[in-house]
Amino acid sequence: MALARRRHHDHRRPGLTTMQFRYKYYGSTTVDDTAASQSFHFAPDTLRPPTAFDGLLRSASHAHLAFREAMSALHAIVVSDQRYRGRDKSVYRQWLAENEQSLLARFMSRSAELKQSSETLNTELRTLRASKQRVLAPFYKAQQAYFNWLFWNHRDAWYVLDPVITVHPERLLFEAFSQDESTYCAVSVRHDVFDRTGEMACGTTNIDYSASLHDEFQKIRDYKTTRLQLDPAGFTVATGDDPAFREEKIDLPDSWVRGFLQVSSAMTLPATVVELHPMDLHNLCAALRQRKERAGPRSLRFELSPGGPARMVLEPWNQIFTARRSAIVGAPLTAPQTIRVWGRRRLLTLERLIALATRVRVHLLGSGMPSFWVIELGDITVTLGLSGWTANDWSDAGRFHLLQPRHEVAEATTLSVAAALQSQWMASSAELASRTQLPRGDVDAALGLWVQAGRAVFDLPTGRYAWRELTREPLPLATLRFSSPEESTALALIHEKRVKLRDITPQGQRLVIDGEVRLKDRSHAPRLVLNADQQLVDGQCDCNFHRQNRLRRGPCAHLLALRQLAQPRLAEWSPAAPDAVAAATPGTRPEAA
């Protein structure tokens, strides 16, 4: 459910630009539910190329249960929003407004007569307010009942989901992006799960979806025959004047689309892959359920050593979980590593999958970088992608290089790679290099460009690329690559080697980063202050942008460039204690860290 329509825009920053997406459905998604069978008929977007699928879930396996839990996890990601919201002070402000005159009268009265008069008026006022409350009580009760009914019966008025489903020769792919723009989820369902009963046309399309459909997924049982049908009937209608057609225009912020492309590009980066037992994930989720952190650091720390089991440490309690059945996938480690992951409470969305999981793999890109949790349920795989932080801000430390190609390639090369991938639908870069007779580096760069453009996606479980067009029309990559002019300038400064990292100094629970940016006519001395979670808490720069705006409009280009340049060294620091920070090296930190 890659794209979700927002009807409440209170989360958007002032001046945030949006993109409009247009969908056209023939009819609506329906569910036929009886005591012996259940049939899902999805209505696809008729503006896209025809896409079709028709299959029955196998009854001789746990496919029903695995599919139900996987789709439930996907739904949990779509509706999740873990952004911090401060305490609601509206009731206090209302009380203060109602009692302001009374308070002034009491404290500024200079005679007993005025004080007595004020008390008399207050008594009368309280009586009137109590009478008003009794009169309006039925109205307030009915109003609350209406909102409760609206939430449970028309929840799509609060959030409306517009899924993207991809039909490949080997699998179905459902994708999701959370409301807080920090979590990605993909459900890959192999065709082996189905006993195919009808036609199949490969492609990608949006399907009509409502929140009530999630409740229908919960009714899937192994004693019922379950049918999934991507109905192509709307593509054969001759005229668009048919009243069954419905058109929808959806405004999405650029940050929504940019974040989706960013997390897709992150999957192509080299990573340290740790294989865990499902019980290791259960232990982490159980510990997070039992405790609530009050102060930082709030990270999940992976301590990896050559030939030894992985250790996971929950901060700030330093609770250690030793995964004795863990293993490093791929090349063995040659030196100890310590990688910290933030936003760990997002893992709770995977709890329903633990009982059915056969394997859990964690792809760690580095401290403060995105991580991917791949849960295998037999022929169904759920991939959860977590951004560096729950808050999708600049400190993600991956916004720059995740959207840039590795090197320049000719347009003919990119088109040749795209044609080869489209003909196979899924292939590795080595297979595409052999098919196109192009250098492997050029193929990898071209694939990176197509991922950034939303036309391809990297499948972590298989290590192959898949052709998947996120939108019907090409995305304006030039406007999506950077969220602000400062980011574009910062990346240019790094490429031109005008940024120099001078020092990283621990100050208690914080790190102070000093640097220098040399321009043609002058130089700047930016300084960053990061907290225990390596988030920006303060910054200083002598440039005009920072003097005028401080951090109200985000960091200036010089602070951004310094933060990006310092990222590789930040993975070596542990801000838990000053003495530990000074002596710590990756993988050899004291237990108190």
C-alpha positions in Angstrom: 0.0 0.0 0.0 2.6 2.3 -1.2 0.5 5.5 -1.6 -2.0 6.6 1.0 -4.4 9.5 0.6 -4.3 12.0 3.4 -7.4 14.0 4.4 -5.8 15.5 7.5 -2.9 17.7 6.6 -2.0 19.0 10.1 1.3 17.2 9.9 2.6 19.1 6.9 5.2 21.7 7.2 4.4 25.2 6.0 5.3 25.7 2.3 5.5 21.9 1.6 4.9 21.2 -2.0 2.6 18.4 -3.1 2.1 16.1 -6.1 -1.3 15.1 -7.5 -2.0 11.5 -8.4 -5.1 10.5 -10.4 -6.9 7.1 -10.2 -9.9 5.7 -12.1 -11.6 2.6 -10.8 -14.4 0.6 -12.4 -16.6 -0.3 -9.5 -15.3 -1.0 -6.0 -13.4 -3.8 -4.2 -15.9 -6.4 -2.9 -15.7 -9.4 -0.6 -18.1 -12.4 -0.9 -18.1 -14.2 2.4 -20.0 -17.4 3.2 -19.6 -20.2 5.7 -17.5 -22.2 3.3 -15.7 -19.6 1.1 -14.3 -16.1 0.9 -13.6 -14.3 -2.3 -11.8 -10.9 -2.6 -12.4 -9.0 -5.9 -10.0 -6.1 -6.2 -10.9 -3.2 -8.5 -7.7 -2.0 -10.3 -6.8 1.4 -11.6 -8.1 1.4 -15.2 -5.7 4.2 -16.2 -2.8 1.8 -15.9 -1.9 -1.1 -18.2 -4.2 -4.2 -17.7 -3.1 -6.3 -14.8 -4.9 -9.5 -13.7 -4.5 -12.3 -11.3 -6.9 -15.0 -10.1 -6.0 -17.7 -7.5 -7.1 -19.8 -4.6 -5.0 -20.1 -1.5 -3.8 -23.7 -1.0 -5.8 -25.6 1.6 -3.1 -28.2 2.4 -0.8 -25.8 4.2 -0.8 -22.9 6.6 -1.0 -20.5 3.6 -4.3 -19.0 4.9 -2.9 -18.2 8.3 0.4 -16.8 6.9 -1.3 -14.6 4.4 -3.7 -13.2 7.0 -0.9 -12.3 9.4 1.2 -10.8 6.7 -1.6 -8.6 5.4 -2.4 -7.6 9.0 1.3 -6.5 9.5 1.1 -4.5 6.3 -2.1 -2.8 7.4 -0.4 -1.9 10.8 2.4 -0.2 8.9 0.0 1.9 6.8 -1.9 3.3 9.7 1.1 3.7 12.1 2.1 7.2 13.1 4.6 7.4 16.0 5.4 11.1 15.7 5.6 12.9 19.0 2.6 14.9 20.0 2.7 17.2 22.9 0.2 17.4 25.7 -3.1 18.9 24.8 -3.5 22.2 26.7 -6.7 23.3 25.2 -8.7 22.5 28.3 -6.4 24.5 30.5 -6.4 27.5 28.1 -10.2 27.3 28.1 -10.3 27.3 31.9 -7.8 30.2 32.0 -9.9 32.2 29.5 -13.1 31.6 31.5 -11.5 32.5 34.8 -9.2 35.3 33.8 -11.5 38.1 34.8 -12.3 36.5 38.1 -8.6 36.0 39.0 -7.9 39.7 38.2 -10.8 40.8 40.3 -9.7 38.8 43.2 -6.0 39.8 43.2 -6.5 43.5 42.4 -9.5 44.3 44.5 -8.7 46.9 47.0 -11.8 46.8 49.2 -13.8 44.2 50.9 -16.9 45.4 49.1 -15.5 44.7 45.7 -14.1 41.4 46.9 -17.5 40.4 48.2 -19.2 41.5 45.0 -16.7 39.5 43.0 -17.5 36.4 45.0 -21.2 36.8 44.6 -20.8 37.1 40.8 -18.5 34.1 40.7 -21.1 32.1 42.6 -23.8 33.1 40.2 -21.5 32.4 37.2 -20.7 28.9 38.5 -24.4 28.2 38.8 -25.0 29.3 35.3 -22.2 27.2 34.0 -23.4 24.2 35.8 -26.8 24.7 34.4 -25.3 25.1 30.9 -23.3 21.8 31.3 -26.5 19.9 32.3 -28.4 21.3 29.3 -25.6 20.5 26.8 -24.5 17.2 28.2 -26.8 15.2 25.9 -25.4 17.1 22.9 -21.7 16.4 23.9 -22.6 12.7 24.4 -24.2 12.4 21.0 -21.3 14.2 19.4 -18.8 11.8 20.9 -20.9 8.8 19.9 -21.0 10.1 16.3 -17.2 10.4 16.1 -16.8 6.9 17.6 -19.2 5.6 15.0 -17.4 7.4 12.2 -14.1 6.0 13.3 -15.2 2.4 13.4 -17.6 2.4 10.4 -16.1 4.9 8.0 -12.5 4.9 9.1 -11.4 5.7 5.5 -12.6 9.2 6.3 -9.7 9.4 8.7 -7.2 7.7 6.5 -7.7 6.2 3.1 -5.4 3.6 1.7 -4.7 3.2 -2.0 -2.6 0.1 -2.4 0.0 -0.7 -5.1 0.0 -4.4 -6.1 2.5 -5.9 -8.5 1.9 -9.2 -10.3 5.1 -10.9 -11.3 5.5 -14.4 -13.0 6.8 -15.7 -9.6 4.9 -13.7 -7.0 2.5 -11.0 -5.9 4.0 -7.9 -4.2 2.1 -5.6 -1.8 3.9 -2.5 -0.5 3.3 0.0 2.2 4.6 3.3 3.7 3.6 4.5 7.1 1.8 7.8 7.9 4.8 9.2 9.7 7.0 8.5 6.6 9.5 6.4 8.6 8.6 2.8 8.0 8.3 0.7 4.8 6.7 -2.7 4.5 6.5 -5.2 1.6 4.7 -8.5 1.5 5.9 -10.9 -1.2 3.6 -13.9 -1.9 5.0 -16.6 -4.1 2.6 -18.2 -6.6 3.2 -21.5 -4.9 0.8 -20.3 -2.2 -2.0 -20.4 -4.8 -3.8 -23.0 -6.9 -4.2 -20.8 -9.9 -7.6 -20.8 -11.4 -7.7 -18.0 -13.9 -5.8 -15.7 -16.2 -2.7 -13.7 -15.2 -1.4 -10.5 -16.7 1.9 -9.2 -15.1 2.2 -5.5 -14.2 1.7 -3.0 -11.4 -1.6 -1.2 -10.6 -3.4 0.6 -7.8 -6.4 -1.1 -6.4 -9.5 0.3 -4.6 -9.1 -0.3 -0.9 -11.0 0.7 2.2 -10.2 0.1 5.9 -13.1 -2.3 6.2 -11.2 -4.6 3.8 -8.7 -5.2 6.7 -11.5 -6.5 8.8 -12.4 -9.0 6.0 -8.8 -10.2 6.0 -9.2 -11.1 9.7 -11.9 -13.6 8.7 -9.6 -15.8 6.6 -9.7 -19.3 8.0 -8.1 -22.6 6.8 -11.5 -24.3 6.6 -12.7 -21.7 4.0 -11.6 -21.6 0.4 -10.1 -18.2 -0.1 -9.9 -16.6 -3.5 -8.0 -13.5 -4.6 -9.0 -11.9 -7.9 -7.5 -8.8 -9.4 -10.5 -8.2 -11.7 -9.6 -6.9 -15.2 -13.2 -6.3 -16.2 -12.8 -2.5 -16.1 -10.2 -2.6 -18.8 -12.7 -4.0 -21.3 -15.4 -1.4 -20.9 -15.7 0.5 -24.2 -16.7 3.9 -22.8 -15.7 5.9 -19.8 -19.2 7.3 -19.4 -20.2 4.2 -17.5 -21.5 5.3 -14.1 -19.5 2.5 -12.5 -16.3 4.5 -13.1 -15.0 6.5 -10.2 -12.2 9.1 -10.5 -10.1 10.2 -7.5 -7.4 12.9 -7.4 -5.0 12.6 -4.5 -2.5 15.2 -3.2 0.7 13.7 -1.7 3.5 15.8 -0.2 6.9 15.5 -2.0 8.4 14.2 1.3 6.1 11.2 1.1 7.2 10.2 -2.4 10.8 11.2 -1.7 10.9 9.0 1.4 9.5 6.1 -0.4 12.2 6.4 -3.1 14.8 6.8 -0.4 14.0 3.6 1.5 13.8 1.8 -1.9 17.3 3.0 -2.7 18.6 2.1 0.7 17.9 -1.6 0.0 20.6 -1.6 -2.7 23.4 -0.5 -0.3 25.9 -3.0 1.1 24.8 -4.2 4.6 25.8 -6.5 7.4 23.2 -9.3 7.4 22.5 -11.1 10.7 20.3 -14.1 10.8 18.3 -14.4 14.1 16.0 -17.1 15.5 12.3 -15.9 15.7 12.5 -16.2 19.5 15.2 -13.5 19.5 12.8 -11.1 17.9 10.1 -12.2 20.4 12.5 -11.4 23.3 13.1 -7.9 22.0 9.4 -7.2 21.5 8.5 -8.6 25.0 11.2 -6.3 26.6 9.9 -3.3 24.8 6.4 -4.0 25.9 7.5 -4.3 29.5 9.4 -1.0 29.8 9.0 2.6 28.8 12.2 4.7 28.4 12.2 8.2 29.9 15.5 9.4 28.6 18.0 8.6 25.8 19.8 6.9 24.4 16.9 4.9 23.0 18.8 2.7 20.6 19.0 -1.1 19.9 22.7 -1.8 19.9 24.0 -4.8 17.9 27.4 -6.1 19.1 28.9 -8.4 16.5 32.2 -10.3 16.8 34.0 -12.8 14.4 32.8 -16.3 15.2 30.7 -15.3 18.1 26.9 -14.9 18.6 25.3 -11.6 18.1 24.5 -9.6 21.2 21.6 -7.1 21.2 21.6 -4.4 23.9 18.5 -2.3 24.7 19.5 1.2 25.8 19.3 3.0 28.2 18.7 0.0 30.4 21.7 -1.9 28.9 19.5 -5.1 28.8 21.5 -7.7 26.9 20.1 -10.4 24.7 22.6 -13.0 23.4 21.3 -14.6 20.2 23.1 -17.9 20.5 21.5 -19.3 17.3 22.5 -16.2 15.2 24.8 -16.2 12.3 26.4 -13.7 9.9 25.1 -14.2 6.3 27.7 -13.7 3.6 31.4 -13.0 4.2 32.4 -13.6 7.8 33.4 -10.6 10.0 37.1 -9.8 10.2 36.8 -7.4 13.1 34.2 -6.6 15.8 31.4 -4.3 14.8 28.9 -2.3 16.9 25.8 -0.9 15.1 23.1 1.1 16.7 19.5 1.2 15.4 16.9 3.8 16.6 13.1 3.8 16.5 13.1 0.2 17.8 9.4 0.3 18.9 8.4 0.1 15.3 9.4 -3.6 15.5 6.2 -4.3 17.5 4.3 -4.3 14.3 6.0 -7.7 13.6 4.7 -9.4 16.7 1.9 -11.3 14.9 4.4 -12.9 12.6 6.7 -14.4 15.2 4.7 -17.6 15.7 4.7 -18.4 12.0 8.3 -17.2 11.2 10.8 -19.7 9.9 13.7 -17.3 9.6 14.5 -13.7 10.6 17.2 -11.7 8.8 18.3 -8.2 9.8 20.1 -6.0 7.2 22.2 -3.4 9.0 23.5 -0.5 6.9 25.3 1.1 9.9 24.7 3.2 13.0 21.9 5.8 12.4 21.3 4.3 9.0 18.2 2.4 7.7 17.8 -1.2 8.7 15.6 -3.9 7.1 14.0 -6.9 8.9 13.1 -9.8 6.6 10.6 -12.3 8.1 10.1 -15.5 6.2 6.8 -17.3 6.6 7.4 -20.2 4.1 6.4 -18.9 0.7 5.4 -15.5 2.1 8.0 -12.9 3.1 7.5 -9.7 5.0 10.2 -7.0 4.7 10.1 -4.2 7.2 12.3 -1.2 6.4 13.1 1.3 9.2 14.5 4.7 8.5 17.4 5.9 10.7 15.0 7.6 13.1 11.3 7.5 13.8 11.2 11.2 13.0 11.9 11.5 9.3 14.3 14.4 9.6 17.7 15.4 8.1 19.6 13.4 10.7 18.6 10.2 8.8 22.2 10.4 7.6 21.2 8.7 4.3 19.3 11.3 2.4 22.1 12.4 0.2 23.8 9.3 -1.2 20.7 7.1 -1.3 19.3 9.1 -4.2 22.5 9.6 -6.3 23.7 7.3 -9.0 27.0 5.6 -8.5 28.4 7.0 -11.7 27.2 8.5 -14.9 25.9 6.1 -17.6 24.7 6.7 -21.1 21.0 6.9 -21.8 21.2 3.9 -24.2 22.7 1.8 -21.3 19.8 2.7 -18.9 17.2 1.9 -21.6 18.9 -1.4 -22.5 19.0 -2.5 -18.8 15.3 -1.5 -18.4 14.2 -3.5 -21.4 16.1 -6.5 -20.2 14.6 -6.3 -16.7 11.1 -5.8 -18.1 11.4 -8.9 -20.3 12.4 -11.0 -17.2 10.4 -9.0 -14.5 13.0 -10.2 -11.9 16.7 -10.6 -12.3 20.0 -10.0 -10.6 22.5 -7.4 -11.9 24.8 -10.3 -12.9 22.1 -11.8 -15.0 21.3 -8.5 -16.6 24.9 -7.9 -17.4 25.2 -11.2 -19.1 22.0 -10.6 -21.0 22.9 -7.1 -22.2 26.7 -7.7 -22.6 27.3 -4.5 -20.6 29.9 -4.0 -17.8 28.6 -4.9 -14.4 29.3 -1.4 -13.0 27.2 0.2 -15.7 24.3 -2.2 -15.1 24.4 -1.5 -11.3 24.4 2.3 -11.9 21.5 2.0 -14.4 19.5 -0.1 -11.9 20.1 2.4 -9.2 18.7 5.1 -11.5 15.6 3.1 -12.2 15.1 2.4 -8.4 15.4 6.2 -7.7 12.9 6.9 -10.4 10.4 4.5 -8.8 10.4 2.1 -11.8 12.3 -0.8 -10.1 12.7 -2.2 -6.6 15.3 -4.4 -5.0 14.1 -7.6 -3.4 16.1 -8.3 -0.3 15.1 -11.9 0.2 16.2 -13.0 -3.2 18.9 -10.4 -3.9 17.3 -9.5 -7.3 15.8 -6.5 -8.9 12.1 -6.4 -9.9 10.4 -4.1 -12.4 7.7 -2.2 -10.5 6.3 1.2 -11.6 5.3 3.0 -8.5 3.2 5.6 -10.4 1.6 5.6 -13.8 3.6 8.6 -15.0 7.3 9.2 -14.5 8.2 10.9 -11.3 9.9 14.3 -11.4 13.2 13.1 -10.0 14.9 16.5 -10.3 12.4 18.0 -7.8 12.4 14.9 -5.5 16.1 14.4 -5.2 16.5 17.1 -2.5 14.0 18.4 0.0 15.5 21.8 0.1 18.1 24.0 -1.7 20.4 23.6 1.3 20.6 19.8 0.7 21.6 20.3 -2.9 24.3 22.9 -1.9 25.6 20.6 0.8 26.1 17.7 -1.6 27.9 20.0 -4.0 30.2 21.2 -1.3 31.1 17.6 -0.4 31.7 16.6 -4.1 34.0 19.7 -4.5 35.9 18.7 -1.3 35.3 22.1 0.3 34.3 20.6 3.7 36.9 19.6 6.3 36.2 17.7 9.6 38.3 19.2 12.3 37.3 17.3 15.5 34.7 15.4 17.3 34.7 16.2 21.0 32.6 14.4 23.7 30.9 16.7 26.3 29.1 14.5 28.7 26.2 12.9 26.9 26.7 15.0 23.8 29.1 15.2 20.9 30.4 18.4 19.5 31.5 18.3 15.9 33.7 21.1 14.5 34.5 21.6 10.9 35.5 24.1 8.2 33.9 25.0 4.8 36.1 26.8 2.4 34.5 28.9 -0.3 36.1 31.0 -3.0 35.7 34.3 -1.2 35.5 33.2 2.5 35.3 30.3 4.8 32.8 29.2 7.5 33.3 27.3 10.8 30.1 25.2 11.4 29.6 23.4 14.7 27.1 20.6 15.4 25.9 19.4 18.8 24.4 15.9 18.9 22.6 14.2 21.8 22.9 10.7 23.0 20.8 9.5 20.1 23.1 11.4 17.6 20.2 13.8 16.9 20.9 17.5 16.3 20.2 19.6 19.4 22.1 22.7 18.5 24.2 24.1 15.7 26.3 27.2 15.0 27.5 28.8 11.8 28.5 32.3 10.8 26.7 32.2 7.4 23.9 34.5 6.6 21.2 31.7 6.4 22.0 30.5 9.9 22.2 34.0 11.4 18.7 34.8 10.1 17.0 31.5 10.7 19.0 29.6 13.3 17.5 26.1 13.1 13.9 27.2 12.6 14.1 26.4 8.9 16.4 23.5 9.3 20.2 23.4 9.2 22.2 25.5 6.7 24.1 23.9 3.9 27.4 24.0 5.8 25.9 22.2 8.8 24.4 19.6 6.6 27.6 19.0 4.7 29.5 18.7 8.0 27.0 16.2 9.4 27.2 14.1 6.2 31.0 14.1 6.2 31.2 13.2 9.9 28.8 10.2 9.6 31.4 7.5 9.1 33.2 8.5 12.3 30.1 8.8 14.3 29.6 5.1 14.2 32.7 4.7 16.3 31.4 6.9 19.2 29.3 5.8 22.2 27.9 8.8 24.1 26.9 6.9 27.2 29.8 8.1 29.3 32.7 10.5 28.7 35.5 8.1 29.6 33.9 5.4 27.5 33.6 7.8 24.5 37.3 8.7 24.7 38.5 5.1 24.6 35.8 3.2 22.7 36.4 1.5 19.4 33.8 -0.4 17.3 32.7 -3.6 18.9 34.8 -3.2 22.1 32.7 -0.8 24.1 32.3 -1.2 27.8 29.1 -2.8 28.9 28.0 0.5 30.5 28.0 2.2 27.1 
